[in-house]
Amino acid sequence: MKRIVLTGGGTAGHVTPNIALLPRLKELGYEIHYIGSYDGIERKLIEQYHIPYYGIASGKLRRYFDWKNFSDPLKVIKGYSQARSILKKLKPDVLFSKGGFVSVPVVMAAKHRKIPAIIHESDITPGLANKLAIPHAYKVCCNFPETMKYLPAEKAVLTGSPIRKELLSGNRQNGLSFCHFQSGKPVILIMGGSSGSQFINETVRSILPELLKTYQVIHLCGKGNLDASHNNTVGYTQLEYANKELSDLFATTDLVISRAGANAICELLALRKPNILIPLSANASRGDQILNANSFERQGYSMVIEEEALNPAVLLNAVQNLYKNRKQYISSMEKSELLNSVETVVGLIEHAAKTS
């Protein structure tokens, strides 16, 4: 039996592409194991799939001064030692890493054990964790054409991001029923990121009366961000987050307003949903969402509103323009070559496993 170890963690975005690979890997007969941090979000997400999970010490390498910068390297060294022991025991044919700081010692340990490691970089420019892992990798997958110039030419492969198969099989009528919506009116889905965006939430709610004249609105507003004053608003459904019902909500949706996290926008591309992206500002991040959004805009997949330019009038005008020109955006997305990412990535995994 072929054996693979998956790794990655810290955020859901470092785990969901791994989850997307599970069904195909099982079909191909792989015995699957996972290495993550002791108590990161990845543990909860992976264990529900009954995949053997191994926790290791994990430290974060920060670009700014923090006293933990002196102690966390010791955690990384400990994690490396633990990963070496786990890989020695499991003897996998291949390692697949989705990134995050927990993955760095695992990829390094795989190189020591002569196990080919394939890593995936979601954003246009590699994050610090993947920068450290790339020299030890067999191949590096990426989502954007612009990323290729930042990667070693002999390792870089443009794959797109693996998308969970269930997201592609939602039922529109189930989504309408879940939201108590009528069938003849277009639907907007708003996603402010896993924790929600107070600014986006407030802007959307300020134009809600105007939006509801033409559209119905599904608002994924983040934990703790529900507004009780809108509980009984006809044509408006607000949720902290969506889980099993998300595929049906996507099937119901005509337009999306979203942050510009790489995995989220790759899902919109795969689903061919016309979208407005509001990337996290450079003041609150390393600017990767801005680069992601601009790339999708250049390729004709998205409209972009920078957070600093966001106000009720701008958002309302963008929604109206996007809906009017929605077929143009769908046409551009249909021409993308990145709609079968699971098969592309699994093909690399299969090839690497044969070389081990």
NUMI-224039 format. One line per 4 residues: number of its first residue (from 1); their letters; for each residue y, x, z of C-alpha. Coordinates in Angstrom, 3 decimals, decimal comma. Layout:
NUM	A	Y:X:Z  ...
// end
This chain:
1	MKRI	0,000:0,000:0,000  3,514:1,202:-0,848  5,831:1,560:2,138  9,628:1,408:2,265
5	VLTG	12,130:1,865:5,076  15,442:0,023:4,847  18,505:1,023:6,845  22,130:0,013:7,226
9	GGTA	24,243:-1,727:9,807  27,456:-2,239:11,687  28,549:-5,308:9,709  26,743:-8,134:7,922
13	GHVT	27,826:-6,578:4,619  25,633:-3,565:5,416  22,604:-5,821:5,914  22,681:-8,810:3,537
17	PNIA	21,969:-6,750:0,372  18,898:-5,363:2,155  17,851:-8,934:2,923  18,343:-9,842:-0,741
21	LLPR	15,737:-7,216:-1,699  13,041:-8,478:0,687  11,398:-11,175:-1,488  11,039:-8,899:-4,525
25	LKEL	9,796:-5,954:-2,453  7,157:-8,206:-0,875  6,102:-9,466:-4,308  5,551:-5,849:-5,357
29	GYEI	3,363:-5,197:-2,336  5,673:-3,080:-0,211  5,137:-2,780:3,520  8,724:-2,995:4,820
33	HYIG	10,238:-1,414:7,941  13,843:-1,261:9,138  15,814:1,364:11,075  19,088:0,277:12,661
37	SYDG	21,082:0,663:15,833  19,807:-0,509:19,196  21,930:-3,629:19,424  23,934:-3,939:16,194
41	IERK	24,268:-7,112:14,122  21,536:-5,776:11,846  18,869:-6,225:14,542  19,471:-9,957:14,888
45	LIEQ	19,673:-10,472:11,125  16,519:-8,506:10,291  14,191:-9,635:13,082  14,354:-13,256:11,901
49	YHIP	12,450:-12,050:8,804  9,691:-10,580:11,010  10,284:-7,061:9,684  9,295:-4,257:12,113
53	YYGI	12,561:-2,926:13,532  13,265:0,492:15,044  16,463:1,066:17,001  18,103:4,491:17,158
57	ASGK	21,225:5,945:18,750  24,299:5,493:16,601  27,745:7,072:16,790  30,857:6,315:14,792
61	LRRY	32,899:9,035:13,117  36,536:7,971:13,360  39,439:9,177:11,217  41,812:8,840:14,182
65	FDWK	41,969:10,309:17,685  39,630:8,693:20,159  37,872:10,233:23,174  34,598:8,867:21,784
69	NFSD	34,939:11,337:18,910  33,760:13,972:21,406  30,695:12,069:22,607  29,574:10,163:19,500
73	PLKV	28,437:13,288:17,572  25,800:13,704:20,301  24,607:10,163:19,527  24,375:11,035:15,841
77	IKGY	22,270:14,123:16,675  20,026:11,997:18,886  19,749:9,369:16,144  18,773:12,052:13,642
81	SQAR	15,991:13,271:15,917  14,770:9,703:16,479  14,869:8,922:12,752  12,843:12,056:11,966
85	SILK	10,157:10,979:14,431  10,043:7,419:13,067  9,815:8,601:9,456  7,119:11,125:10,376
89	KLKP	5,100:8,283:11,886  5,676:5,759:9,063  5,451:8,177:6,107  7,307:5,830:3,729
93	DVLF	7,332:6,370:-0,025  11,066:5,679:-0,264  14,155:4,886:1,815  16,896:2,428:0,831
97	SKGG	20,217:2,615:2,682  23,047:0,094:2,544  25,398:2,272:4,570  27,189:2,079:7,870
101	FVSV	27,200:4,907:10,375  23,694:4,207:11,666  22,369:5,053:8,194  23,719:8,621:8,095
105	PVVM	21,126:10,272:10,391  18,367:8,223:8,726  19,263:9,452:5,230  19,527:13,036:6,515
109	AAKH	16,165:12,737:8,227  14,611:11,370:5,017  15,833:14,447:3,135  14,221:16,649:5,806
113	RKIP	10,947:14,727:5,390  11,194:14,948:1,566  11,435:11,167:1,279  13,651:10,059:-1,650
117	AIIH	16,620:8,074:-0,391  18,536:5,582:-2,507  21,901:4,572:-1,065  24,259:1,782:-2,056
121	ESDI	28,051:1,990:-1,997  29,737:-1,408:-2,116  33,389:-0,446:-2,421  35,246:1,369:-5,186
125	TPGL	35,730:4,535:-3,132  32,858:5,681:-0,892  33,319:5,149:2,815  32,984:8,031:5,258
129	ANKL	29,366:7,238:6,156  28,230:7,290:2,540  30,302:10,411:1,808  28,187:12,150:4,428
133	AIPH	24,957:10,661:3,065  25,487:11,226:-0,690  24,500:14,947:-0,685  21,131:13,947:0,803
137	AYKV	20,485:11,031:-1,578  18,190:10,777:-4,588  20,320:8,103:-6,301  23,584:6,295:-5,429
141	CCNF	24,048:2,674:-6,506  27,516:1,188:-6,894  29,259:-2,095:-7,725  32,270:-1,011:-9,762
145	PETM	32,683:1,068:-12,923  35,585:2,856:-11,224  33,258:4,184:-8,508  31,262:6,340:-10,917
149	KYLP	33,946:9,056:-11,017  33,647:9,540:-7,243  29,892:10,141:-7,370  27,702:12,996:-8,643
153	AEKA	26,987:12,149:-12,293  23,263:12,837:-11,980  22,942:10,427:-9,029  25,306:7,557:-9,884
157	VLTG	23,928:4,230:-11,154  26,043:1,116:-11,764  23,875:-1,689:-10,337  26,081:-4,301:-8,745
161	SPIR	25,180:-5,682:-5,333  21,815:-7,365:-4,635  22,422:-11,093:-4,137  20,250:-13,364:-1,999
165	KELL	18,194:-15,507:-4,367  18,725:-18,648:-2,319  22,479:-18,546:-2,994  21,738:-19,182:-6,665
169	SGNR	19,653:-22,299:-6,034  22,025:-24,615:-4,154  22,198:-28,359:-4,754  25,605:-29,866:-5,536
173	QNGL	24,733:-33,353:-4,308  23,457:-31,978:-0,999  26,726:-30,113:-0,577  28,785:-33,226:-1,282
177	SFCH	26,712:-35,225:1,193  27,036:-32,522:3,865  30,844:-32,630:3,550  31,076:-36,415:3,009
181	FQSG	32,909:-35,761:-0,266  33,146:-37,927:-3,379  31,626:-36,640:-6,618  34,544:-37,033:-9,016
185	KPVI	37,081:-34,739:-7,360  37,082:-30,894:-7,624  36,244:-28,819:-4,552  37,908:-25,658:-3,200
189	LIMG	36,004:-23,361:-0,825  38,096:-21,121:1,447  36,498:-18,071:3,080  38,616:-15,846:5,328
193	GSSG	35,941:-13,285:6,170  33,327:-13,274:8,937  35,920:-13,453:11,707  38,338:-15,635:9,763
197	SQFI	41,946:-14,889:8,924  44,571:-16,652:11,002  47,217:-16,062:8,323  45,075:-17,510:5,521
201	NETV	44,017:-20,409:7,739  47,619:-21,285:8,594  48,753:-21,001:4,978  45,947:-23,260:3,744
205	RSIL	46,603:-25,883:6,400  50,332:-25,875:5,636  49,626:-27,007:2,050  46,614:-29,194:2,872
209	PELL	48,392:-32,537:2,221  49,384:-31,321:-1,249  45,936:-29,847:-1,987  44,151:-33,050:-0,992
213	KTYQ	46,020:-35,027:-3,640  43,949:-33,241:-6,293  41,114:-31,398:-4,521  38,638:-31,635:-1,691
217	VIHL	38,580:-28,621:0,629  35,775:-26,790:2,456  37,331:-24,384:4,948  35,198:-21,646:6,521
221	CGKG	37,791:-20,593:9,062  35,912:-18,200:11,384  34,723:-18,379:14,962  37,191:-20,098:17,289
225	NLDA	39,532:-21,127:14,463  38,771:-24,832:14,087  41,816:-27,129:14,239  40,974:-30,369:16,063
229	SHNN	44,004:-32,139:14,588  42,234:-32,096:11,185  38,828:-33,315:12,369  39,101:-36,691:10,656
233	TVGY	41,051:-35,656:7,571  39,442:-37,286:4,521  38,436:-34,733:1,895  38,624:-31,776:4,303
237	TQLE	35,644:-30,145:6,019  36,191:-27,219:8,369  33,401:-25,001:9,688  33,454:-21,789:11,707
241	YANK	30,851:-20,375:9,325  28,060:-21,566:7,024  24,435:-20,506:7,170  21,582:-22,371:5,479
245	ELSD	23,984:-24,858:3,931  26,034:-22,131:2,193  24,082:-22,297:-1,082  24,706:-26,048:-1,315
249	LFAT	28,400:-25,562:-0,514  28,669:-22,985:-3,310  26,940:-25,399:-5,719  29,548:-28,013:-4,794
253	TDLV	32,493:-25,664:-5,258  34,757:-25,395:-8,308  37,231:-22,782:-6,987  37,079:-20,206:-4,185
257	ISRA	39,808:-18,588:-2,096  38,397:-15,508:-0,384  38,940:-12,128:1,168  37,816:-9,282:-1,098
261	GANA	34,881:-7,717:0,698  32,612:-6,151:-1,921  29,480:-8,165:-1,168  31,375:-11,461:-1,002
265	ICEL	33,064:-10,989:-4,362  29,823:-9,847:-5,994  28,308:-13,133:-4,852  31,206:-14,988:-6,493
269	LALR	30,559:-13,036:-9,692  26,852:-13,868:-9,658  27,661:-17,542:-9,023  30,443:-17,477:-11,645
273	KPNI	32,968:-19,113:-9,365  36,639:-18,814:-10,411  38,408:-17,300:-7,446  41,632:-16,213:-5,790
277	LIPL	41,234:-13,014:-3,771  43,497:-12,214:-0,820  42,463:-8,659:0,146  42,868:-7,318:3,647
281	SANA	46,106:-5,350:3,723  46,168:-1,544:3,738  47,750:-1,724:7,199  44,577:-3,282:8,584
285	SRGD	41,980:-1,313:6,599  41,442:1,778:4,449  42,559:-0,300:1,454  39,108:-0,834:-0,060
289	QILN	39,545:-4,602:-0,424  42,730:-4,088:-2,433  40,893:-1,763:-4,834  37,955:-4,193:-5,076
293	ANSF	40,247:-7,121:-5,852  42,281:-5,217:-8,437  39,098:-4,194:-10,250  37,919:-7,811:-10,450
297	ERQG	41,346:-8,871:-11,673  41,302:-6,223:-14,424  37,884:-7,431:-15,556  39,116:-11,025:-15,737
301	YSMV	36,990:-12,324:-12,863  39,703:-13,092:-10,300  43,324:-13,842:-9,501  44,780:-11,669:-6,725
305	IEEE	47,446:-12,396:-4,122  48,310:-9,486:-1,855  48,549:-10,558:1,773  52,194:-9,469:1,998
309	ALNP	53,040:-11,831:-0,883  51,095:-14,799:0,453  53,055:-17,935:1,309  52,407:-21,678:0,842
313	AVLL	54,229:-21,950:-2,509  52,512:-18,876:-3,979  49,051:-20,068:-2,936  49,566:-23,603:-4,229
317	NAVQ	50,825:-22,316:-7,579  47,858:-19,917:-7,849  45,375:-22,722:-7,173  46,926:-24,883:-9,886
321	NLYK	46,896:-22,032:-12,428  43,347:-21,004:-11,602  41,988:-24,528:-11,983  43,829:-24,967:-15,279
325	NRKQ	42,354:-21,696:-16,645  38,992:-21,790:-14,859  36,916:-21,734:-18,064  38,521:-18,436:-19,073
329	YISS	37,438:-16,820:-15,780  33,918:-18,232:-16,047  33,636:-16,867:-19,580  34,635:-13,378:-18,402
333	MEKS	32,098:-13,461:-15,555  29,320:-14,568:-17,913  29,829:-11,349:-19,889  29,192:-9,153:-16,848
337	ELLN	26,158:-6,881:-16,967  25,794:-6,912:-13,165  24,071:-10,278:-12,721  20,522:-8,973:-12,188
341	SVET	21,198:-6,432:-9,467  18,027:-7,024:-7,447  15,801:-6,043:-10,391  17,973:-3,024:-11,209
345	VVGL	17,911:-1,710:-7,638  14,198:-2,413:-7,189  13,544:-0,557:-10,446  15,227:2,520:-8,945
349	IEHA	13,178:2,089:-5,770  9,938:1,891:-7,776  10,816:5,019:-9,745  11,746:6,951:-6,584
353	AKTS	8,532:5,883:-4,823  6,476:7,331:-7,681  8,224:10,696:-7,341  7,542:11,072:-3,620
// end
